[in-house]
Amino acid sequence: MDTIQRELREFAGVSAIIYDQTCATEKRRRRKRGQFPDPARRVFINDAVCEGCGDCSSKSNCMSVTNVATEFGNKRKIDQSSCNKDFTCLDGFCPSFVTVEGGKLRKPAAMQDSMEDVWLLPEPEVACSQTPYGILITGVGGTGVVTIGALLGMAAFIEGKGVLSLDMAGMAQKGGAVWSHIRIAADQADLNAPRIAEGEANFLLGCDLVVSANSETLVKVRQDITHALVNLEESITSAFVRTYAGQAETGDLQRHPEPDFCADQLKEQISEAVGHQNADFIGASQLATALMGDSIATNMFMLGYACQRGWLPVSHESLMQAVALNGTAIAANKAAFLWGRRAAVDLKKVEARIGQKQSSGSDRTETLDDLVARRVTFLTQYHDARFAERYHHRVLQFRHIEQELFGAPGKLTEAVARNYFKVLAIKDEYEVARLYARPEFLSKVATEFEGDFKLRFHLAPPLFSGGKKSAYGPWVLGAFKLLAQARRIRNTWLDPFARTHERKAELAWLREYETVLEALAKEFTANRHKLAIELAELPDAVRGYGPVKDRYLLSARERMEALLTRWRAPEFSNATQQSKIAVKLI
């Protein structure tokens, strides 16, 4: 490219450079159709090692690097169904990335079931199309929205009905919003335009929650006329990717706060537009992926659900004929459609078949004691029981403060429990090795992959890598086990890693945070409660490894200084002595 630009700069006037290469998204589509070489290589993220720093998003700008909530915060996961296999995410400065070479994605047990498995499904009703019936399909590019529209159109044609369609794809090939307008009538003469007019949609098939709540969508629906079936999947958007990249590049969560999907607000907007009684929301992506092993089955699953509920003006037989005529993944599409019909009849039975409902770390119902107990166990395994007791004593200290002042431990105690754990459980070389050596890691890999495969670990060992990542074969698992067993020499004169910049920075941050906690305990007053929580939560804004973590630490220290300045402000320092709690430091 540089050579070409140098050549063209010698010519007067405007020059045009056309970069003629199949894009990664189109390559993925062709791979699914067997029309393009498919490397037997996939990326897997060990979420236990991942810090959720966003550097992989910064390096790849990829929406297949998704967010997943865990017990220890938001981490990253690769959406295997949408991954374009350009592997730029591996450039992120993080040891959590593993490539799986060979093998294949594991098929869910539900996919192996006979399609005639004892499910008695009533014959679905067919919506009336004596007057034009408008179906608006929303989603994102590359997920099959246009295909669903084409299947509906072909099914109408098979039944001898009139049909007009209009696909509004825009930049959809890159994951942008897609709208597909389908109008079906008993007679072609009854249709005069393919676009659904304002308030004229009879059915909204919302394959994506964000696009479904878009103003361009909601203007087409009408309360008490339109039925809406909307997928609850929180598909990552470009704004999320930009935010994660901004976090990693600056380390500043004040400038780049955690993105909020606002799912409840989006659901309410849709419900108000169509009427709450006409709005159905379903976790279709999670269900379809668990059932079929591929999120691309989501839209067919939703089509089957809608058909069984009687929201389509074509029969399921015609739709199955259309699937056969389409000629792509016929068996898989028919299976996804049937599972959607089954879910419409008995959703709980479908969930039971795949072991749902699956819960994430973020929606776990737990007590403070549960939270602390798990972290005490973790820290005991991390180093030893004495180390875990150091953590437990500090948490009890703040529990006592809130108990005495407010009658029960609250947000401050929880903030200390979560964040003091984080600064203690430093993900140094010993800990990364231990997290890989645990049986849980290989178990998670086996859950996603099957067949003959080998693992390659993408690491930048601090003692000899010079900050550059390299790939290491499966032999490194043995090295991980040995290193994990040596973890009790950490921070002693025997520790070869103790003198690295990263380890020194981690320990300095731990000491600074402990100093802050001591100040909070000594000087705590009721009117400082909210500010104390903000200070206690500072470690949550520190993420990543190496230079990425350095940027987060710099921002966190600036934030700490600003908060401590407020802590020492006259309105706090002159607080009445009666509001203080005397606490013995442990």
N, C-alpha and C positions, 0 to 999 in steps of 0.2 A: 504493500500500500504506500509506503514511504517513497519507493522508487517511482511509482506511477505519479504521485503528487509532484515530485521533483521534475518529471518530464513535462507534465501539463502546465507547470508554472511558467514555462518558457514561451507558451502561446498566449497571444493577446486575446482579450475577451473572456467570456464565461465558458468554463469547462464543466462537464457533467461526468461524474464517476458512478457507474451502476455496478453494485456489488451483487453479482448473480450467483446466489447459492441458496439451496433449500434451507429454510429456517428450521430451527429445532422442533417447533410445534408441528410443522408439516411432516418432519421426519417421524415423529412419534405416531402420527396418524397412519402414515404408510407402513410403519412397523406393525401396527395392529392388524393391517390388512395383508401382511406378508409381502409387501412390495418394497421393502427397504431393509438392509442388513440390521439386525438387532443384536448388539453386543451383549454377551451373556455376563453382564456386570451390573450390579445395582448398589446404590448407596444406602447405608443403614446408620442411624444415629443412636448411640448408647445414651439414653436420656439421663441415666444416673451420672454420667460424666459431663454431659452438656450443662452449660451455665446460662443458656438463654441470652447470650450477649448480643446476638444479631450480626456477628461478623460474617457468617455464612450468607446471610441475606445481602450484606454489603458487597461481598465478592461475586455473588451469582445473580442478584436482582431477580430471583426466581420465586414464583408463587407456589411451587411444589414444596418449598421449605415451609412447613406449616407450624402452627403453634399447638402445643398440647399441655394441658394443665396436669400437674403432678403434685404429690405430697409436698415436694420441696420447691414449688414454684413453677412458673411457665418455662417449658423447654421446647426444643425443636424436634420435628419429625418429618420424614420424607413421605409425601403422598406418592406411593408407588404407581398409582393409576395414572397420574398426570405427569410424572417425571419425564423430562425430555432427554435425559441421559447426556447432558453436556458436561456434567461432573465439575462445574466451576465452584460448586458449594464446597468441594474438598479443599479449596484454597483458603477457607476460613481458618484462622489461627486457633484451632481447637482440637484436642485429642479424642473427641467423641465420635469422629467419623471412621466408619469401617466400610470397605467395599466387599460385596459378596460376589464371588466369581464362580460361574457355573450354577447349576441348580435352577430352580424356578420358584415363583411365588406359590406358596401353599394354597391349595384349594380348601375352602371351608367345608366342614363335614356336611352342612346343610346342602351344599351344591351336589353332593354325591347321592342325595335322596332321589328315589323314583318320583317322577312327575305325577304318577298315579297314586302316590301315597295318600291314604285314607283321609282326604279332605273333601267333604261334600259341600260343594259351592253352589248356591242358588243361581239360577240364570239371571244375569244382570239386566236391568231395564235399559232401554235405549232412549236417550233424550229426544224430544220431538223436534223435528227440523222442517215442519210445514212452513214456518217462517224462518228466515235466515238465522242460523245459530252461530254465534261468534266465540271462538276459542282463542285466547291469548296465552302464548307460551313464553315464559321468561327464563333466562339463564345466562350462562357465560360461555364464551367461545371454546370450542374443543370438547364439550361435554355431550353433544348430540341433540341440542335443542332443535336445530333445523331438521335433523333426521326424524324426530318425533312429529314435526309438522308434516313432513313428506309422507309418513306412514298414515297419518290421519287423512290426508288428501287422497292417497291411494285406496284406503278402505272405503271412503265415500264414493270414489270412482267405481270400485267393485260392486257397490250396492246400487249403482245407477243414479246416484244423487249428484247435484251440482256442487262444485267446490271452487273456491278461489283462495289463493294463499299469497302471503307477502312476508319475506324474511328481511329483517332489518338487522344486519350483522355489524356494520361499521368496522371498528377495530377488533372485532370479536376473536379473530384468529390468535390474537395475543392475550386472550383471557378477558376481553372486554364484554360489555353487556350485549345480549341478543334478545330481540323480540321476534316472535313468529306469529303472524296473524293468519288464522284459518277460519274461513266462513263456509258453512255447509248448509245447503237448502235442498228441499225435495226436488226442485227443478232449477236448472242452470239459469233460466230466464229470471229467476227471483233474485239473482245476485248481480249487482252492478259495479261493485268496487271491492277489491281484496282487503283494503285497510279497514279495521274495525273503528267505527266512529266513536266519539266520546259517549261514554255511558252505555255502549251497546254490547259489551262483552258478556256472554252468558256464563262462561267458565274461564277462570284464571288458573292455569297450570304453572305454579311458581316453582321452578326448579332451583331458584336461588333467592334467598330471602331479601338481599339488598336490592336486586333488580326488581323484585316484586313490589317493594315499597317505594320504588322510584316514582316521581310525579308523572312521568310519561306512561307508566303502567296504571296508576290509580285513576287517571283521568278517563281511562277506558272502561272502568267498572262502574256499577251502580248498586246502591244499597238495596237489599232485598230482591235483586234480580240476578246478580252475579254470585256464583259459588266459587270459592277459592280453595285450592289445595296447594299448600306451600311447604317447601322443604325447609326444615329448621337448621340445616347444616350451616355453620358460620364459615363460609368459604372466605379464605384470605383474599384481601383486595390489594391493589397496588399501593394504596395509602398505608396499609400495614407494612408492606415490604419497605417502603421509603422510610417509615418511622423506625423500624428495626435497624435499617442501614444507618440512619442518622444517629441512633443511640451508639452503635459500635464505633462510628467514625469520630464522635465527639465525646462519648462517655457522659453526656449531659441529659439526664431524664427530666430536667426542668424544661429544657427547650424541646425535647422529644419525649413527651409523656407516653405511658403505655396506651396504645390504641384501644378504644372501647367500641365493641361491635354494636352495642345498644340494641340487642335482639328484642328485648321486651318492648322498646319504643317502636321498632319496626313492625312487630306483630300487632301492636295496638293500632298503628296507622292503617294496616291492611284490614283489620277487623272493623274499624270504624267505616272504612270505605265500602265494604260489602255487607256489613251487618254481622255482629258477633255470631249469630246462629248459622251464618253461611260461610264461616271461615274455619277451615281444618288445617292444622299444622302437624307435621309428622317428621320425625328424624329419618328421612328416607335414605340419605347418604350412608349413615351409620348402619342401618338395616341392610341395605342393598350390598354394601361392601362386606358385611359379615356373612351374608347369605351366598354371594356370588364371587367374592374375592377380588372385586374390581369396582371402584366407584362409578365407572362408566355405565354400570347397570342401573344407576339411580333413576334416570328419567323413564326408562322402560318400567321399572318398579312402580313409579308414580302413575304412569299411564294405565297400568293394570289396576291400581287402586281406584283411579277415577272411573274406569270402565265399570268396575263392580259396584260402585256407588251410584251409577246411573247418570253420570254427568257428561257422557259423550253421546253424540248423535249417530254413532256407528256401532255395530255389534262386535263382540270380541272375536267371532269367527272371521269377520272381514279384516280385522286388524292382524290376526295371525296369518292370513293369506298375504297381506301386505308385507309382513316380516319375511315370509318365505320368498316373495318376489324381490325384495331388497337384496337378498342373497348374502348378507354379511352377518356372521356370528348368529345364525338362525337359532340353534339350540339354546345358546346363552340368552338371547333376547326373549325367546318364548318362556324360558325358565324365570327370568326376572319379572316378566309380565304376570306370570302365574303367581309368583310370590306376592306381588302387589295385590292381586285379587284376594289372596288368602289373608293378607294383612287387613284388608278392608272388612273382611268378615269376622276375623278373630285375631286382633293385633297381639293380645297377650300370649296366644298360643305360638305365634311366630317368634315373639321375643323369647319365649321359653325354649324354643327349638335351638336358638343360637346363644343361649345363656345370657340374654339381656334381662333387665336393663343394665347396661354398662355404666359405671359411675367413674367420674374422674376425681383426681385429688381435690379439685376445687369445690365439688359439691358433697364432699364427705361430711357427715354429721358426726362430730366428735366433741369431747369435753377437753378442757385445758389439760387435765391430768393425762388423758390419752396422748395428746400432742407431746407433752413433756416426756412421758414414759417412752415413747418411740424414739425420741432423740437421745435419751439417756442410753438406751440399748444400742443405738447407732454409734454414739461416741465411745462406748465401751469396746465395740468392735473396731472402731477407727483407731483407737490407741490402747486405752486400758480403763479399768473401773475408776481409778483415781482421777483421770482426766474427765470422765463423765460426771464425777461428783463435783468437780469444779464448776461445771455448767449448772448442775442441779441446785447447788447452794445459791448461786446468783439469782436463779429464777425464783427460789423460795424467798429471797430477800425482797424482791419487788412484789411478790404475792402478798407478803406481810404488809407492805406499805399500803397497797390498795385495800386490803382487808380491813386495816385499821381505820382508814379514812373514808372508804365508801361502802364498807360492809361486805364486799366480795371482790375477788380479783377480777380485773377487766382487761381493757385493751392494752394498757401499758405492760402488764405481765405477759400477755400473749406476744406483744411486740418484742419484748426481751427474749422470750422463749424461742421465737423463730429466728431472730437476728443474731443473738449471741451464739446460738448453735452454728449459724452460717459462718461466722468469723473464726470459730474454733475448728470446725471441720474443713480446714484448708485442703483444697484439692491439689496437694503436692504430688510428687512422683509416686510416693508410697500409696496414697489414696487412689489415684487414678489406676494404679496397678491392682489394688484390692477390689475396686469396683468392676474391673474387667475379669478378675479371677473368680468372682462370685458366680455360682451356678445360674443365678438369675439372668446374667447376660446371654449365655448360650441358649437358655430357655426362651428368651425373647426372640432371638434370631431364628430358632427352630419354629416358633409360632408363625413367623412370616414367610420362611423359606423351607423348601424341601428338595430332595435329590442330592446329587453329588456336587458339593460346592466347597470352596475354601475361602477363608477370610484374609483380608489384608488390612492392616491398621495404619492409619495415616497420622504420623507423629512427628514432633520436632523436639527430640531429647535435648535438654538445655546444656548438657556438658559437651556435646560435640556436633550439634546440628547447625549452629550459627543462625538459629531462628528460621531455618528452612525446613519445610515438611518433607518427609520421605515415606514411602510405603514399605511396611514390614510384613512378612509372611506369618502364617499361623504359629510358627515357632515362638513368636513373641509372647504367646499365652503362657508358656512355661516360664519365661523371664518375669512376666507379671506375677506369677505365683511366688517366685523366689523373692521378688522385691516387696511384695505385700507382707511376707513373713518377716522381713527386716524392718518393718515400720516402727518398731519401738526404739530404733536408734535415731529417729528423726530429732533434729535440733540438738543433738549431742556432738561432741568432737569427732565422733565416728561418721557423722552424716556427710557424705560427699556433696549433697545438694544444698546444705545449709548456708553456704557462702555465695550462692547465686543471687543475682539482683531480685529475681521474682520472690524467692523465699524470704529475703530480708524485708522486702516491701510488704509481704503478707503479714509477717510477725509485727512489723511496725504498726500496721493498721489494727491488728488485734490489740496491741497495747493502748493505742489511742482510744479505741472503742471502750475498753475496760476503764480507762480514766474517765470517760464521759459517763459511764454507768455509775461509777463511784460518786461523781458530782451530782448526778440525778438523785441518788439515794440520800446523800447528805443534805441537799438543799431543796428537796421536793416540797412543794406546797400545792394546795388544791388549785390555785389559779394558774399553776404551771403544768397542769395535767396534759393538756393537748400538746403543748410544746415538748414535753417529756416524751410523748409518743413519737413525735416527729424525729427527735434525736435518736430514740431507740431503734427506729426503722431505717436509719441511714445505711446499714449494710445491704439492705435490699436493693439499693441503687448501685452496688458494686458487683460486676459480673466479668466473666471471661478469663482469659489466660494471657500472660506475657504483655505485649504492648497494648493490647485491647484493654486489659485490666488496668494498666497504668493510666489510661485515659479516664476510666470510670473512677479510679481512686482520686485523681486530681479534682474531678468535679465533686465527688463526695466530700473531700476535705474543704473545698470552698463552701459547700452547703453547710458543713458542720460549723465552720467559723461564723457564718451568718446566723445560724440558729443559736450558737452560744452567746453571740452578741445580744440577741434578744433575751436570752436566759438571764444575762447579767444586767438587764435594763432596770432602771430605778423602780418602775411599777412592780417588778418582781422582787428585787432585793429589799424593798421596804415593806414587804408583806408582813402581816402581823405574825408574831412568834407563835400565837395559838394555832395557826393553821399548819404548822410544821409537824412532821412525824419524826420522832427520834428512832433511828434504825442502827443497829449494830452491824457494821460492815463485816462480811464474811470473807 
